[in-house]
Amino acid sequence: MHIKALNKRGTRVAAVCALVAAVGCAPAFADYSIVAVSERGYDVGVAIAGCDKNEIAHKPVLVPVVGAAVANSTEDAKANAAFVTGLQTSPLPGEYLSDVPTPGTGTHSYAMAKIGRGTAVRAENGTAATSPDAFDAKGTVVVTGDNLASAAVVTAAQAAFKSAKGGLAQKLTAALTAAEKAGGDGGCSKAASAAAVLVATRNDAIYNAYAFLPKADFASELIPLKDKHLPSVFATALTTNGSSAVEELGAALAKADFTKPVRARKNAAADQSGLLRFALLSFGGAASALVLLFLYRRRVRAAEGGGTAPSGNPRSGNPAKR
């Protein structure tokens, strides 16, 4: 075997080891995702949803003109870095993911799609409803999740993706909507509370949120909408009242102009936090005004009481008379 081949193999194994460590040790976040690439073109993207309490737009990895990947079961910088390496160095998604051993505990799923190289998905320790190991050399879309409601979720999402009109973003949105209608994440008691659609075109930068956000643990942080690392389509939704984040996302993207970068965010938690801050500031301002008014009136009364008392008969209506 040539030294170059050995180096490539060593790079892939190192990346896989990092991914295994990340997936095996990080806390589980049960999401489901649709990873896809353009059949004829250079776009790559991910649609993801789940019952998280924070935005999940930071979880996917997108390498323009190459492919995309996501680990549904982990939020860890090492996993994302491993995916970036795997997309850039591994010839086939299946070859890369096949090196990942079965985790000892828990349910883990991760998926990858590469332009012209097909798709691959691994789901370990899951039930029959969880996506099985799969590799499609000609595939452009793959669906996986840690706790899918049923196998119908995969079937519905793939069918919707293939029949939807428009570009990759519209196809991913249609697939995500179909997945939720088919049951989506079986671990969610209601509709998905978090959802995101991200699509990168050929001129975008590599999207790996852990690489450019300032904090290592940023699940509660909002990704800046003006960040230069964002892909051409960046749409995220988070709900807190039991409504569907997938529906919120679909409504936002239905109005989007895809001829220019799309930036869409509906974050109920941030909105509530801002409203609470506004209410607290308003209350504090009103309370301060009342205190100042009270002190002013007290000072006026003190000044009036300390002056010369008026002479005359107050009942006469004429101060000069007694």
Contacts in CASP RR format, 6 or more apart in sequence:
PFRMAT RR
TARGET T0000
AUTHOR 0000-0000-0000
METHOD contacts of the structure
MODEL  1
MHIKALNKRGTRVAAVCALVAAVGCAPAFADYSIVAVSERGYDVGVAIAG
CDKNEIAHKPVLVPVVGAAVANSTEDAKANAAFVTGLQTSPLPGEYLSDV
PTPGTGTHSYAMAKIGRGTAVRAENGTAATSPDAFDAKGTVVVTGDNLAS
AAVVTAAQAAFKSAKGGLAQKLTAALTAAEKAGGDGGCSKAASAAAVLVA
TRNDAIYNAYAFLPKADFASELIPLKDKHLPSVFATALTTNGSSAVEELG
AALAKADFTKPVRARKNAAADQSGLLRFALLSFGGAASALVLLFLYRRRV
RAAEGGGTAPSGNPRSGNPAKR
1 9 0 8 1.000
8 89 0 8 1.000
11 85 0 8 1.000
11 89 0 8 1.000
12 85 0 8 1.000
12 86 0 8 1.000
12 89 0 8 1.000
12 90 0 8 1.000
12 95 0 8 1.000
12 96 0 8 1.000
12 99 0 8 1.000
13 99 0 8 1.000
14 85 0 8 1.000
15 81 0 8 1.000
15 82 0 8 1.000
15 83 0 8 1.000
15 85 0 8 1.000
15 86 0 8 1.000
15 89 0 8 1.000
15 96 0 8 1.000
16 82 0 8 1.000
16 96 0 8 1.000
16 99 0 8 1.000
16 100 0 8 1.000
18 78 0 8 1.000
18 79 0 8 1.000
18 81 0 8 1.000
18 82 0 8 1.000
19 71 0 8 1.000
19 78 0 8 1.000
19 79 0 8 1.000
19 82 0 8 1.000
19 83 0 8 1.000
19 100 0 8 1.000
19 110 0 8 1.000
20 100 0 8 1.000
20 101 0 8 1.000
20 103 0 8 1.000
21 78 0 8 1.000
22 71 0 8 1.000
22 74 0 8 1.000
22 76 0 8 1.000
22 77 0 8 1.000
22 78 0 8 1.000
22 79 0 8 1.000
22 82 0 8 1.000
23 71 0 8 1.000
23 73 0 8 1.000
23 74 0 8 1.000
23 76 0 8 1.000
23 79 0 8 1.000
23 100 0 8 1.000
23 103 0 8 1.000
23 108 0 8 1.000
23 110 0 8 1.000
24 74 0 8 1.000
24 103 0 8 1.000
24 104 0 8 1.000
24 105 0 8 1.000
24 108 0 8 1.000
25 76 0 8 1.000
26 73 0 8 1.000
26 74 0 8 1.000
26 75 0 8 1.000
26 76 0 8 1.000
26 79 0 8 1.000
27 74 0 8 1.000
27 75 0 8 1.000
28 73 0 8 1.000
28 74 0 8 1.000
28 106 0 8 1.000
28 107 0 8 1.000
28 108 0 8 1.000
28 146 0 8 1.000
29 52 0 8 1.000
29 56 0 8 1.000
29 72 0 8 1.000
29 73 0 8 1.000
29 74 0 8 1.000
29 75 0 8 1.000
30 50 0 8 1.000
30 51 0 8 1.000
30 72 0 8 1.000
30 73 0 8 1.000
30 107 0 8 1.000
30 145 0 8 1.000
30 146 0 8 1.000
30 147 0 8 1.000
30 185 0 8 1.000
30 186 0 8 1.000
30 187 0 8 1.000
31 48 0 8 1.000
31 49 0 8 1.000
31 50 0 8 1.000
31 52 0 8 1.000
31 56 0 8 1.000
31 59 0 8 1.000
31 72 0 8 1.000
31 145 0 8 1.000
31 146 0 8 1.000
31 185 0 8 1.000
31 194 0 8 1.000
32 48 0 8 1.000
32 49 0 8 1.000
32 50 0 8 1.000
32 72 0 8 1.000
32 143 0 8 1.000
32 144 0 8 1.000
32 145 0 8 1.000
32 146 0 8 1.000
32 147 0 8 1.000
32 148 0 8 1.000
32 153 0 8 1.000
32 179 0 8 1.000
32 184 0 8 1.000
32 185 0 8 1.000
33 46 0 8 1.000
33 47 0 8 1.000
33 48 0 8 1.000
33 49 0 8 1.000
33 60 0 8 1.000
33 70 0 8 1.000
33 72 0 8 1.000
33 111 0 8 1.000
33 143 0 8 1.000
33 144 0 8 1.000
33 145 0 8 1.000
34 46 0 8 1.000
34 47 0 8 1.000
34 48 0 8 1.000
34 141 0 8 1.000
34 142 0 8 1.000
34 143 0 8 1.000
34 157 0 8 1.000
34 161 0 8 1.000
34 172 0 8 1.000
34 175 0 8 1.000
34 176 0 8 1.000
34 179 0 8 1.000
35 45 0 8 1.000
35 46 0 8 1.000
35 60 0 8 1.000
35 68 0 8 1.000
35 69 0 8 1.000
35 70 0 8 1.000
35 111 0 8 1.000
35 112 0 8 1.000
35 113 0 8 1.000
35 119 0 8 1.000
35 141 0 8 1.000
35 142 0 8 1.000
35 144 0 8 1.000
36 44 0 8 1.000
36 45 0 8 1.000
36 46 0 8 1.000
36 47 0 8 1.000
36 68 0 8 1.000
36 113 0 8 1.000
36 140 0 8 1.000
36 141 0 8 1.000
36 142 0 8 1.000
36 161 0 8 1.000
36 168 0 8 1.000
36 171 0 8 1.000
36 172 0 8 1.000
36 175 0 8 1.000
37 43 0 8 1.000
37 44 0 8 1.000
37 45 0 8 1.000
37 67 0 8 1.000
37 68 0 8 1.000
37 113 0 8 1.000
37 114 0 8 1.000
37 115 0 8 1.000
37 116 0 8 1.000
37 118 0 8 1.000
37 140 0 8 1.000
37 141 0 8 1.000
37 168 0 8 1.000
38 44 0 8 1.000
38 115 0 8 1.000
38 140 0 8 1.000
38 167 0 8 1.000
38 168 0 8 1.000
39 140 0 8 1.000
41 115 0 8 1.000
42 64 0 8 1.000
42 65 0 8 1.000
42 115 0 8 1.000
42 201 0 8 1.000
42 202 0 8 1.000
43 167 0 8 1.000
43 168 0 8 1.000
43 199 0 8 1.000
43 200 0 8 1.000
43 201 0 8 1.000
43 202 0 8 1.000
44 62 0 8 1.000
44 63 0 8 1.000
44 64 0 8 1.000
44 65 0 8 1.000
44 66 0 8 1.000
44 67 0 8 1.000
44 68 0 8 1.000
44 113 0 8 1.000
44 115 0 8 1.000
44 168 0 8 1.000
44 199 0 8 1.000
44 200 0 8 1.000
45 60 0 8 1.000
45 62 0 8 1.000
45 67 0 8 1.000
45 68 0 8 1.000
45 113 0 8 1.000
45 168 0 8 1.000
45 172 0 8 1.000
45 197 0 8 1.000
45 198 0 8 1.000
45 199 0 8 1.000
45 200 0 8 1.000
45 231 0 8 1.000
46 60 0 8 1.000
46 62 0 8 1.000
46 68 0 8 1.000
46 69 0 8 1.000
46 70 0 8 1.000
46 172 0 8 1.000
46 196 0 8 1.000
46 197 0 8 1.000
46 198 0 8 1.000
47 172 0 8 1.000
47 173 0 8 1.000
47 175 0 8 1.000
47 176 0 8 1.000
47 195 0 8 1.000
47 196 0 8 1.000
47 197 0 8 1.000
47 198 0 8 1.000
48 56 0 8 1.000
48 57 0 8 1.000
48 59 0 8 1.000
48 60 0 8 1.000
48 70 0 8 1.000
48 72 0 8 1.000
48 176 0 8 1.000
48 195 0 8 1.000
48 196 0 8 1.000
49 56 0 8 1.000
49 176 0 8 1.000
49 179 0 8 1.000
49 180 0 8 1.000
49 184 0 8 1.000
49 185 0 8 1.000
49 192 0 8 1.000
49 194 0 8 1.000
49 195 0 8 1.000
49 196 0 8 1.000
49 245 0 8 1.000
49 246 0 8 1.000
50 56 0 8 1.000
50 184 0 8 1.000
50 185 0 8 1.000
50 188 0 8 1.000
50 192 0 8 1.000
50 193 0 8 1.000
50 194 0 8 1.000
50 195 0 8 1.000
50 245 0 8 1.000
51 185 0 8 1.000
51 187 0 8 1.000
51 188 0 8 1.000
51 189 0 8 1.000
51 190 0 8 1.000
51 192 0 8 1.000
51 193 0 8 1.000
51 194 0 8 1.000
52 193 0 8 1.000
52 194 0 8 1.000
52 219 0 8 1.000
52 238 0 8 1.000
53 193 0 8 1.000
53 194 0 8 1.000
53 269 0 8 1.000
54 194 0 8 1.000
54 219 0 8 1.000
54 220 0 8 1.000
54 238 0 8 1.000
54 269 0 8 1.000
55 194 0 8 1.000
55 196 0 8 1.000
55 219 0 8 1.000
55 222 0 8 1.000
55 223 0 8 1.000
55 236 0 8 1.000
55 238 0 8 1.000
55 267 0 8 1.000
56 194 0 8 1.000
56 195 0 8 1.000
56 196 0 8 1.000
56 236 0 8 1.000
57 196 0 8 1.000
57 198 0 8 1.000
57 209 0 8 1.000
57 223 0 8 1.000
57 234 0 8 1.000
57 236 0 8 1.000
58 75 0 8 1.000
58 209 0 8 1.000
58 210 0 8 1.000
58 213 0 8 1.000
58 218 0 8 1.000
58 219 0 8 1.000
58 223 0 8 1.000
59 70 0 8 1.000
59 71 0 8 1.000
59 72 0 8 1.000
59 75 0 8 1.000
59 80 0 8 1.000
59 196 0 8 1.000
59 209 0 8 1.000
60 68 0 8 1.000
60 69 0 8 1.000
60 70 0 8 1.000
60 196 0 8 1.000
60 198 0 8 1.000
60 207 0 8 1.000
61 68 0 8 1.000
61 69 0 8 1.000
61 70 0 8 1.000
61 80 0 8 1.000
61 83 0 8 1.000
61 84 0 8 1.000
61 87 0 8 1.000
61 206 0 8 1.000
61 207 0 8 1.000
61 208 0 8 1.000
62 68 0 8 1.000
62 198 0 8 1.000
62 199 0 8 1.000
62 200 0 8 1.000
62 204 0 8 1.000
62 206 0 8 1.000
62 207 0 8 1.000
62 231 0 8 1.000
63 84 0 8 1.000
63 87 0 8 1.000
63 88 0 8 1.000
63 200 0 8 1.000
63 206 0 8 1.000
63 207 0 8 1.000
64 200 0 8 1.000
64 201 0 8 1.000
64 202 0 8 1.000
64 203 0 8 1.000
64 204 0 8 1.000
64 205 0 8 1.000
64 206 0 8 1.000
64 231 0 8 1.000
65 115 0 8 1.000
65 202 0 8 1.000
66 87 0 8 1.000
66 88 0 8 1.000
66 114 0 8 1.000
66 115 0 8 1.000
67 87 0 8 1.000
67 112 0 8 1.000
67 113 0 8 1.000
67 114 0 8 1.000
67 115 0 8 1.000
68 87 0 8 1.000
68 112 0 8 1.000
68 113 0 8 1.000
68 200 0 8 1.000
69 83 0 8 1.000
69 86 0 8 1.000
69 87 0 8 1.000
69 93 0 8 1.000
69 110 0 8 1.000
69 111 0 8 1.000
69 112 0 8 1.000
69 113 0 8 1.000
70 83 0 8 1.000
70 110 0 8 1.000
70 111 0 8 1.000
71 79 0 8 1.000
71 80 0 8 1.000
71 83 0 8 1.000
71 108 0 8 1.000
71 109 0 8 1.000
71 110 0 8 1.000
72 108 0 8 1.000
72 109 0 8 1.000
72 110 0 8 1.000
72 111 0 8 1.000
72 144 0 8 1.000
72 145 0 8 1.000
72 146 0 8 1.000
73 106 0 8 1.000
73 107 0 8 1.000
73 108 0 8 1.000
73 109 0 8 1.000
73 110 0 8 1.000
73 146 0 8 1.000
74 108 0 8 1.000
75 219 0 8 1.000
76 210 0 8 1.000
77 210 0 8 1.000
77 211 0 8 1.000
77 216 0 8 1.000
79 110 0 8 1.000
80 208 0 8 1.000
80 209 0 8 1.000
80 210 0 8 1.000
80 211 0 8 1.000
81 208 0 8 1.000
81 210 0 8 1.000
81 211 0 8 1.000
83 112 0 8 1.000
83 208 0 8 1.000
84 206 0 8 1.000
84 208 0 8 1.000
86 96 0 8 1.000
86 112 0 8 1.000
87 112 0 8 1.000
87 114 0 8 1.000
90 96 0 8 1.000
91 117 0 8 1.000
92 114 0 8 1.000
92 117 0 8 1.000
92 118 0 8 1.000
92 120 0 8 1.000
92 135 0 8 1.000
92 137 0 8 1.000
93 112 0 8 1.000
93 113 0 8 1.000
93 114 0 8 1.000
93 117 0 8 1.000
93 118 0 8 1.000
93 119 0 8 1.000
93 120 0 8 1.000
93 135 0 8 1.000
94 112 0 8 1.000
94 120 0 8 1.000
94 135 0 8 1.000
96 112 0 8 1.000
96 120 0 8 1.000
97 110 0 8 1.000
97 112 0 8 1.000
97 120 0 8 1.000
97 121 0 8 1.000
97 122 0 8 1.000
97 135 0 8 1.000
98 120 0 8 1.000
98 122 0 8 1.000
98 135 0 8 1.000
100 110 0 8 1.000
100 122 0 8 1.000
102 124 0 8 1.000
102 125 0 8 1.000
103 124 0 8 1.000
103 125 0 8 1.000
104 124 0 8 1.000
104 125 0 8 1.000
105 125 0 8 1.000
106 124 0 8 1.000
106 125 0 8 1.000
107 123 0 8 1.000
107 124 0 8 1.000
107 125 0 8 1.000
107 126 0 8 1.000
107 130 0 8 1.000
107 146 0 8 1.000
107 147 0 8 1.000
108 122 0 8 1.000
108 123 0 8 1.000
108 124 0 8 1.000
108 125 0 8 1.000
108 146 0 8 1.000
109 121 0 8 1.000
109 122 0 8 1.000
109 123 0 8 1.000
109 124 0 8 1.000
109 130 0 8 1.000
109 131 0 8 1.000
109 144 0 8 1.000
109 145 0 8 1.000
109 146 0 8 1.000
110 121 0 8 1.000
110 122 0 8 1.000
110 144 0 8 1.000
111 119 0 8 1.000
111 120 0 8 1.000
111 121 0 8 1.000
111 122 0 8 1.000
111 131 0 8 1.000
111 142 0 8 1.000
111 143 0 8 1.000
111 144 0 8 1.000
112 119 0 8 1.000
112 120 0 8 1.000
112 121 0 8 1.000
112 142 0 8 1.000
113 119 0 8 1.000
113 120 0 8 1.000
113 139 0 8 1.000
113 140 0 8 1.000
113 141 0 8 1.000
113 142 0 8 1.000
117 137 0 8 1.000
118 135 0 8 1.000
118 136 0 8 1.000
118 137 0 8 1.000
118 138 0 8 1.000
118 139 0 8 1.000
118 140 0 8 1.000
119 134 0 8 1.000
119 135 0 8 1.000
119 136 0 8 1.000
119 139 0 8 1.000
119 140 0 8 1.000
119 141 0 8 1.000
119 142 0 8 1.000
120 134 0 8 1.000
120 135 0 8 1.000
120 136 0 8 1.000
120 142 0 8 1.000
121 131 0 8 1.000
121 133 0 8 1.000
121 134 0 8 1.000
121 135 0 8 1.000
121 142 0 8 1.000
121 143 0 8 1.000
121 144 0 8 1.000
122 133 0 8 1.000
122 144 0 8 1.000
123 130 0 8 1.000
123 131 0 8 1.000
123 132 0 8 1.000
123 133 0 8 1.000
123 144 0 8 1.000
123 145 0 8 1.000
123 146 0 8 1.000
126 146 0 8 1.000
128 151 0 8 1.000
129 147 0 8 1.000
129 148 0 8 1.000
129 149 0 8 1.000
129 150 0 8 1.000
129 151 0 8 1.000
130 144 0 8 1.000
130 145 0 8 1.000
130 146 0 8 1.000
130 147 0 8 1.000
130 148 0 8 1.000
131 143 0 8 1.000
131 144 0 8 1.000
131 145 0 8 1.000
131 148 0 8 1.000
131 154 0 8 1.000
134 142 0 8 1.000
136 142 0 8 1.000
141 157 0 8 1.000
141 158 0 8 1.000
141 161 0 8 1.000
141 162 0 8 1.000
141 171 0 8 1.000
141 175 0 8 1.000
143 153 0 8 1.000
143 154 0 8 1.000
143 157 0 8 1.000
143 158 0 8 1.000
143 175 0 8 1.000
143 179 0 8 1.000
144 154 0 8 1.000
145 185 0 8 1.000
146 185 0 8 1.000
147 185 0 8 1.000
147 186 0 8 1.000
147 187 0 8 1.000
148 154 0 8 1.000
148 183 0 8 1.000
148 184 0 8 1.000
148 185 0 8 1.000
148 186 0 8 1.000
149 182 0 8 1.000
149 183 0 8 1.000
149 184 0 8 1.000
149 185 0 8 1.000
149 186 0 8 1.000
149 187 0 8 1.000
150 182 0 8 1.000
150 183 0 8 1.000
152 182 0 8 1.000
152 183 0 8 1.000
153 179 0 8 1.000
153 182 0 8 1.000
153 183 0 8 1.000
153 184 0 8 1.000
155 182 0 8 1.000
156 178 0 8 1.000
156 179 0 8 1.000
156 181 0 8 1.000
156 182 0 8 1.000
157 175 0 8 1.000
157 176 0 8 1.000
157 178 0 8 1.000
157 179 0 8 1.000
157 182 0 8 1.000
158 175 0 8 1.000
159 178 0 8 1.000
160 174 0 8 1.000
160 175 0 8 1.000
160 177 0 8 1.000
160 178 0 8 1.000
160 179 0 8 1.000
161 171 0 8 1.000
161 172 0 8 1.000
161 174 0 8 1.000
161 175 0 8 1.000
162 171 0 8 1.000
163 174 0 8 1.000
164 170 0 8 1.000
164 171 0 8 1.000
164 173 0 8 1.000
164 174 0 8 1.000
164 175 0 8 1.000
167 258 0 8 1.000
168 199 0 8 1.000
169 197 0 8 1.000
169 199 0 8 1.000
169 233 0 8 1.000
169 235 0 8 1.000
169 253 0 8 1.000
169 256 0 8 1.000
169 258 0 8 1.000
169 262 0 8 1.000
170 253 0 8 1.000
170 258 0 8 1.000
172 197 0 8 1.000
172 199 0 8 1.000
173 197 0 8 1.000
173 249 0 8 1.000
173 250 0 8 1.000
173 253 0 8 1.000
176 195 0 8 1.000
176 197 0 8 1.000
176 246 0 8 1.000
176 249 0 8 1.000
177 246 0 8 1.000
177 247 0 8 1.000
177 250 0 8 1.000
180 191 0 8 1.000
180 192 0 8 1.000
180 244 0 8 1.000
180 246 0 8 1.000
184 192 0 8 1.000
185 192 0 8 1.000
190 242 0 8 1.000
191 239 0 8 1.000
191 242 0 8 1.000
191 243 0 8 1.000
191 244 0 8 1.000
191 245 0 8 1.000
191 246 0 8 1.000
191 247 0 8 1.000
192 244 0 8 1.000
192 245 0 8 1.000
192 246 0 8 1.000
193 238 0 8 1.000
193 239 0 8 1.000
193 240 0 8 1.000
193 242 0 8 1.000
193 245 0 8 1.000
194 236 0 8 1.000
194 237 0 8 1.000
194 238 0 8 1.000
194 239 0 8 1.000
194 245 0 8 1.000
195 236 0 8 1.000
195 237 0 8 1.000
195 245 0 8 1.000
195 246 0 8 1.000
195 248 0 8 1.000
195 249 0 8 1.000
196 235 0 8 1.000
196 236 0 8 1.000
196 237 0 8 1.000
196 249 0 8 1.000
197 233 0 8 1.000
197 235 0 8 1.000
197 249 0 8 1.000
197 253 0 8 1.000
198 207 0 8 1.000
198 231 0 8 1.000
198 233 0 8 1.000
198 234 0 8 1.000
198 235 0 8 1.000
199 231 0 8 1.000
199 232 0 8 1.000
199 233 0 8 1.000
200 207 0 8 1.000
200 231 0 8 1.000
200 232 0 8 1.000
200 233 0 8 1.000
201 231 0 8 1.000
201 232 0 8 1.000
203 232 0 8 1.000
204 231 0 8 1.000
204 232 0 8 1.000
205 228 0 8 1.000
205 229 0 8 1.000
206 229 0 8 1.000
207 229 0 8 1.000
207 230 0 8 1.000
207 231 0 8 1.000
208 229 0 8 1.000
209 218 0 8 1.000
209 223 0 8 1.000
209 229 0 8 1.000
210 216 0 8 1.000
211 229 0 8 1.000
212 227 0 8 1.000
212 229 0 8 1.000
213 221 0 8 1.000
213 223 0 8 1.000
215 221 0 8 1.000
222 265 0 8 1.000
222 267 0 8 1.000
222 270 0 8 1.000
223 230 0 8 1.000
223 234 0 8 1.000
223 236 0 8 1.000
225 234 0 8 1.000
225 263 0 8 1.000
225 265 0 8 1.000
230 261 0 8 1.000
230 263 0 8 1.000
232 261 0 8 1.000
232 262 0 8 1.000
233 256 0 8 1.000
233 258 0 8 1.000
233 261 0 8 1.000
233 262 0 8 1.000
234 261 0 8 1.000
234 262 0 8 1.000
234 263 0 8 1.000
234 264 0 8 1.000
235 249 0 8 1.000
235 252 0 8 1.000
235 253 0 8 1.000
235 256 0 8 1.000
235 262 0 8 1.000
235 263 0 8 1.000
235 264 0 8 1.000
235 265 0 8 1.000
236 249 0 8 1.000
236 264 0 8 1.000
236 265 0 8 1.000
236 266 0 8 1.000
236 267 0 8 1.000
237 245 0 8 1.000
237 246 0 8 1.000
237 248 0 8 1.000
237 249 0 8 1.000
237 252 0 8 1.000
237 264 0 8 1.000
237 265 0 8 1.000
237 266 0 8 1.000
237 267 0 8 1.000
238 245 0 8 1.000
238 266 0 8 1.000
238 267 0 8 1.000
238 268 0 8 1.000
238 269 0 8 1.000
238 270 0 8 1.000
239 245 0 8 1.000
239 248 0 8 1.000
239 266 0 8 1.000
239 268 0 8 1.000
240 268 0 8 1.000
240 269 0 8 1.000
240 272 0 8 1.000
241 268 0 8 1.000
245 266 0 8 1.000
248 266 0 8 1.000
249 264 0 8 1.000
249 266 0 8 1.000
252 264 0 8 1.000
252 266 0 8 1.000
253 262 0 8 1.000
253 264 0 8 1.000
256 262 0 8 1.000
256 264 0 8 1.000
310 319 0 8 1.000
311 319 0 8 1.000
312 319 0 8 1.000
312 320 0 8 1.000
312 321 0 8 1.000
312 322 0 8 1.000
313 319 0 8 1.000
313 321 0 8 1.000
313 322 0 8 1.000
316 322 0 8 1.000
END
